[in-house]
Amino acid sequence: MPIEGTYPLTMGQLSMWKALAVRPPEQLWESNQDVVWPVAAPVTEERIRHALTALAVRHESLRTVYRPAHESGEVRQAVLRDPPVRFGAASVREPFDLTAEPAWRAWVRTPDDGPPRVHLVIHHIVADGAALRVLESDFHALLRDEPLPDAPAPREVAERQRGDAFRERLTAAAEYRRHTVAAAPRAPVSRGPLVRALVDTGVPYGAARRAAQHLRVTLPNLLLAVYAQALAATTGVADQLLWQLAANRLDPAVRRLVSSMTQWVPMLVPVDPDGPLGPVAREVNVAAVRAMRHGVYDPFAVGPHDFDHGSYVTFIPPPADADPASTEVLPGRIEWLPPRSYSGASFYLIARAHPTVQLTLRVMRDGYGRAEVERFLTTMADLLLRTVKDAQ
């Protein structure tokens, strides 16, 4: 495969590479993402394949392999000149060899009762959640033969992050991370069976958004405050170490970058377990802004990451055209989910706000069975419902 050039990795790519390096082989597939893109207009499979190939030409991460080095922090990305798009169904549980070929597969399925759908299995180092939305948008534009501006490339970001102007920012971020983690209380944690559950709170996006506005915080930070309050109430620990998945896309130059930009960034929040949510939400709002300013750091400058220290959260933003008109609260429900991923954080919440607030909790800690997980999710749902009612 002819190579266009080799380059250093971005800090986001390095974070993923470092995380993969300590996983057992049977867990390497857990960074694969299973994606489906519906195709609205009638179109041939040949044209879809042409658009996918054009997508790989456009975005370097879709035609990148990785070259390990003696020092893990010196791994290189090798950008291939021609896009070797692999068409054909693939299992999400089949790990990619990142050193041998670009880590994604695509195929087309046309149901008897509907238009074709594009299926992808794609590794997180190729595209994080925000990048997946960029890929889907660009794919549909290419299908329509719409012109697109030049796409940013990971190697350009990697070059900026190693420049003199960026060095002070990386140093400050590493120091912030070390100080925050060191200041957080630490309790002994041992891993237990994996339990996953989802609570649909019944709170529509519009009502949650209005509650956040009432407290003068953002919606993600309202849900983060509810998370911190529920943790304090159920554990009895007032100071909560929370880890957010920072998207690191505040700079317009990287907003449409297709790569892995995300990194875990900590924040320490003091919580009164029995107090009102408003003060906690304001503390969280300030702490979250400070944390996000330190979201880009060199993962090889901060030591090993302990996924059992603190609690983790990811916020999935609503669509850009999400309608906040509906504010009627519906009955909530809890759904138990099959286990999927055993790597990473042992206490991890994924929060979605649209069309209703849905909270998915994954726990792998001794002392947490179904009863404890249900209690925690119910506590979060009750706190959110109370906040929504206070805002009416």
C-alpha positions in Angstrom: 0.0 0.0 0.0 1.7 3.2 -1.1 2.1 5.7 1.8 1.6 9.4 1.4 3.6 10.2 4.6 4.0 9.4 8.3 3.2 11.8 11.1 2.9 12.0 14.9 -0.4 11.3 16.5 -2.7 13.9 18.0 -3.2 13.8 21.8 -6.6 12.2 21.3 -5.2 9.5 19.1 -2.4 8.9 21.6 -5.0 8.5 24.4 -6.8 5.8 22.5 -3.5 4.1 21.6 -2.4 4.1 25.2 -5.7 2.7 26.4 -5.5 -0.1 23.8 -2.0 -1.0 24.8 -3.1 -2.3 28.3 -6.2 -4.2 27.2 -6.3 -8.0 27.0 -6.7 -9.2 23.4 -10.3 -10.4 24.0 -11.3 -6.8 24.8 -9.7 -5.0 21.8 -12.9 -5.1 19.8 -14.7 -3.0 22.4 -13.6 0.3 20.8 -15.4 -0.7 17.6 -18.6 1.2 16.8 -21.6 -0.2 14.9 -23.2 2.5 12.8 -26.1 2.6 10.4 -26.8 5.5 7.9 -30.2 5.5 6.2 -30.3 6.7 2.6 -33.4 8.7 2.0 -33.5 9.0 -1.8 -33.4 6.0 -4.2 -29.8 5.4 -5.2 -27.8 2.5 -6.6 -25.3 0.5 -4.5 -22.6 1.5 -6.9 -23.2 5.2 -6.2 -23.1 4.5 -2.5 -19.8 2.8 -2.8 -18.5 5.6 -4.9 -19.5 8.1 -2.2 -17.8 6.0 0.5 -14.6 5.9 -1.5 -14.8 9.7 -2.0 -15.3 9.9 1.8 -12.0 8.0 2.4 -10.2 10.3 -0.1 -11.5 13.3 1.8 -10.8 12.2 5.4 -7.2 11.0 6.1 -8.2 8.9 9.2 -10.2 6.6 6.9 -6.9 5.7 5.1 -4.5 5.6 8.0 -2.5 2.8 9.6 -0.3 3.1 12.7 3.4 2.4 13.0 4.4 1.4 16.6 7.7 2.7 18.0 10.1 1.6 20.7 8.6 4.4 22.9 4.8 4.1 22.9 4.4 7.9 22.8 6.3 8.0 19.5 3.9 5.9 17.5 3.3 7.3 14.0 0.3 7.5 11.7 0.9 6.5 8.1 -1.5 8.0 5.7 -2.1 5.8 2.6 -2.2 7.5 -0.8 -5.1 5.4 -2.2 -8.2 4.6 -0.1 -8.4 0.8 0.3 -12.1 0.8 1.2 -13.1 -2.7 2.4 -16.7 -3.5 1.4 -18.4 -6.4 3.0 -20.3 -7.2 6.2 -18.1 -7.4 9.4 -18.8 -8.3 13.0 -18.5 -5.5 15.6 -16.7 -8.1 17.8 -13.9 -8.6 15.3 -10.9 -6.5 16.4 -9.0 -4.5 13.8 -5.2 -4.7 13.3 -4.5 -1.0 13.4 -1.0 -1.6 12.0 -2.2 -3.5 8.9 -5.1 -1.6 7.4 -7.6 1.3 8.0 -9.9 0.3 10.8 -13.3 0.4 9.3 -15.6 -1.6 7.1 -18.7 -0.6 5.1 -21.5 -2.5 3.4 -25.0 -1.8 2.0 -28.2 -3.5 2.9 -31.5 -2.9 1.1 -34.5 -4.1 3.1 -37.5 -5.4 1.2 -39.7 -2.7 2.7 -37.4 0.4 2.5 -34.5 2.3 1.0 -30.9 1.1 1.3 -28.9 1.5 4.5 -25.2 1.9 4.9 -23.7 -0.2 7.7 -20.3 0.6 9.2 -18.0 -1.0 11.8 -15.5 1.7 12.6 -12.8 1.9 15.3 -12.9 4.8 17.8 -9.4 5.9 16.9 -10.7 6.6 13.4 -13.7 8.6 14.4 -15.2 9.6 17.8 -18.9 10.5 18.3 -18.6 14.0 16.9 -16.6 12.7 13.9 -19.2 10.1 13.1 -21.8 12.9 12.7 -19.3 14.7 10.3 -18.8 11.6 8.3 -22.5 11.0 7.9 -23.1 14.6 6.9 -20.3 14.5 4.3 -21.4 11.1 3.0 -24.9 12.5 2.2 -23.4 15.6 0.6 -21.2 13.5 -1.6 -24.2 11.4 -2.6 -25.9 14.7 -3.7 -22.7 15.8 -5.5 -22.6 18.9 -3.3 -19.2 20.8 -3.1 -17.5 20.5 0.3 -14.7 22.7 1.8 -11.3 21.1 2.4 -11.3 18.8 5.4 -8.9 19.3 8.3 -6.4 16.5 8.8 -5.2 14.8 12.1 -1.6 15.4 11.1 -2.2 19.1 11.0 -3.6 19.1 14.5 -0.7 16.8 15.7 1.7 19.4 14.3 0.0 22.3 16.1 -0.1 20.3 19.4 3.7 19.9 19.3 4.4 23.5 18.5 5.8 26.0 20.9 2.5 27.9 21.2 0.7 24.7 22.4 3.4 23.5 24.9 2.3 25.7 27.8 -1.3 24.6 27.4 -0.3 20.9 27.5 1.9 21.5 30.6 -1.0 23.3 32.4 -3.5 20.6 31.5 -1.2 17.8 32.8 -0.7 19.8 36.1 -4.4 20.4 36.5 -5.1 16.7 36.0 -2.5 15.6 38.5 -3.6 18.1 41.1 -7.3 17.3 40.7 -6.8 13.5 41.0 -4.5 13.9 44.0 -7.0 16.1 45.8 -9.9 13.6 45.4 -10.7 11.2 48.2 -9.9 7.6 47.3 -11.9 4.6 48.5 -10.8 1.0 47.9 -12.6 -0.4 44.9 -12.7 -4.0 43.6 -14.3 -5.0 40.4 -17.4 -7.1 40.3 -19.9 -8.5 37.7 -21.0 -6.1 35.0 -24.5 -4.6 35.4 -26.0 -2.4 32.7 -29.4 -0.6 32.9 -31.1 2.3 31.2 -33.7 4.6 32.8 -35.9 6.6 30.5 -36.8 9.4 32.9 -39.8 10.5 30.8 -38.5 14.0 31.0 -38.7 15.5 27.5 -35.8 17.5 26.1 -37.8 20.7 26.3 -38.5 20.4 30.0 -34.9 19.4 30.9 -33.7 22.4 28.8 -36.1 24.8 30.6 -34.9 23.4 34.0 -31.3 24.1 33.1 -32.1 27.6 32.1 -34.0 28.1 35.3 -30.8 27.2 37.2 -28.7 29.3 34.8 -26.5 26.3 33.8 -26.2 24.3 30.6 -28.2 21.1 30.1 -25.1 18.8 30.2 -24.0 20.4 33.5 -27.5 20.1 34.9 -27.3 16.3 34.3 -23.8 16.3 35.7 -25.0 18.0 38.9 -27.8 15.4 39.2 -25.2 12.7 38.8 -22.9 14.2 41.5 -25.9 14.6 43.9 -27.0 11.1 43.4 -23.5 9.8 43.9 -23.2 11.7 47.2 -26.6 10.6 48.3 -26.0 6.9 47.6 -22.3 6.7 48.7 -22.2 9.2 51.6 -19.1 10.8 50.1 -19.4 14.6 49.8 -16.5 15.4 47.4 -17.1 13.7 44.0 -14.3 13.0 41.5 -16.1 13.1 38.1 -14.5 12.3 34.7 -16.0 13.9 31.6 -15.3 12.8 28.1 -14.0 16.1 26.6 -14.8 16.5 22.9 -12.0 19.1 22.5 -13.8 20.7 19.5 -14.2 24.3 20.8 -11.7 25.5 18.2 -13.6 26.0 14.9 -10.5 24.6 13.0 -11.2 21.1 14.4 -14.9 21.1 14.6 -15.2 19.0 11.4 -12.1 16.9 12.0 -12.6 13.2 11.5 -10.4 11.5 14.1 -10.5 10.6 17.8 -10.3 13.9 19.7 -11.8 12.8 23.0 -9.9 12.6 26.3 -11.0 12.0 29.9 -10.7 15.1 32.0 -11.4 15.2 35.8 -13.2 17.6 38.0 -13.7 17.6 41.8 -17.1 18.8 43.0 -18.2 19.4 46.7 -21.7 18.2 47.2 -24.2 18.4 50.1 -26.0 15.1 49.8 -29.1 16.5 51.5 -29.0 20.0 50.1 -30.8 21.6 47.1 -29.5 20.9 43.6 -29.1 24.6 42.7 -25.8 25.2 44.5 -24.4 21.9 43.2 -25.3 22.8 39.7 -23.6 26.2 39.9 -20.4 24.5 41.4 -20.5 22.0 38.6 -21.0 24.6 35.9 -17.8 26.5 37.0 -15.8 23.3 37.5 -16.9 21.9 34.2 -15.8 25.0 32.3 -12.4 24.9 34.1 -12.0 21.2 33.3 -12.8 21.5 29.6 -10.2 24.2 29.3 -7.7 21.4 30.2 -9.2 18.8 28.0 -6.2 18.4 25.7 -3.2 16.8 27.4 -0.3 14.5 26.6 -1.4 11.1 28.0 2.2 9.9 28.3 3.0 12.9 30.6 0.4 12.1 33.3 1.0 8.5 34.3 -1.4 5.5 34.2 -5.1 6.2 34.2 -7.1 4.5 37.0 -10.5 3.7 35.7 -11.7 2.7 39.2 -10.9 6.1 40.8 -14.0 8.4 40.4 -17.1 8.2 38.3 -17.3 8.7 34.6 -19.9 10.4 32.4 -20.5 11.1 28.7 -23.2 13.5 27.4 -24.7 12.7 24.0 -25.9 16.1 22.6 -29.3 16.4 21.0 -29.6 16.9 17.2 -29.0 20.4 16.0 -32.6 20.6 14.9 -34.1 19.1 18.2 -37.5 20.6 19.0 -37.7 21.9 22.6 -41.4 22.5 22.4 -42.6 19.4 24.2 -42.5 19.7 28.0 -45.0 17.1 29.1 -43.4 14.6 31.4 -44.2 11.0 30.6 -44.0 7.9 32.9 -40.5 6.6 33.4 -39.1 3.1 33.0 -36.0 1.0 33.7 -34.6 -1.4 31.2 -31.9 -4.0 31.9 -29.3 -4.3 29.2 -27.0 -7.2 28.2 -23.3 -6.7 29.0 -21.1 -5.4 26.2 -17.9 -3.7 27.2 -15.6 -4.8 30.0 -12.8 -2.3 29.4 -12.5 1.2 30.8 -14.4 2.8 33.6 -16.0 0.7 36.3 -18.7 3.3 37.1 -19.9 5.0 33.9 -23.0 6.9 32.9 -24.1 7.9 29.4 -26.6 10.7 29.4 -28.9 11.4 26.4 -31.3 14.4 26.4 -33.4 13.8 23.3 -36.2 13.1 22.8 -36.3 12.4 26.5 -33.6 12.3 29.1 -32.2 8.7 29.1 -29.5 7.6 31.5 -27.5 4.4 30.8 -25.4 3.2 33.7 -22.6 0.5 33.4 -21.2 -0.7 36.7 -18.4 -3.2 37.4 -17.8 -2.8 41.1 -18.4 -5.1 44.1 -21.5 -4.2 46.0 -23.4 -3.1 42.9 -26.0 -5.6 41.8 -29.4 -4.9 40.2 -30.9 -3.5 43.4 -28.1 -0.9 43.9 -28.1 0.1 40.2 -31.9 0.5 40.2 -31.7 2.6 43.4 -29.0 4.9 41.9 -30.9 5.4 38.6 -34.2 6.0 40.5 -32.4 8.6 42.7 -31.1 10.4 39.6 -34.6 10.3 37.9 -36.3 11.7 41.1 -33.8 14.5 41.4 -34.3 15.5 37.8 -38.1 15.3 38.1 -38.0 17.5 41.2 -35.8 20.0 39.4 -38.1 20.1 36.4 -41.2 20.7 38.6 -39.4 23.5 40.5 -38.8 25.2 37.1 -42.4 25.2 36.1 
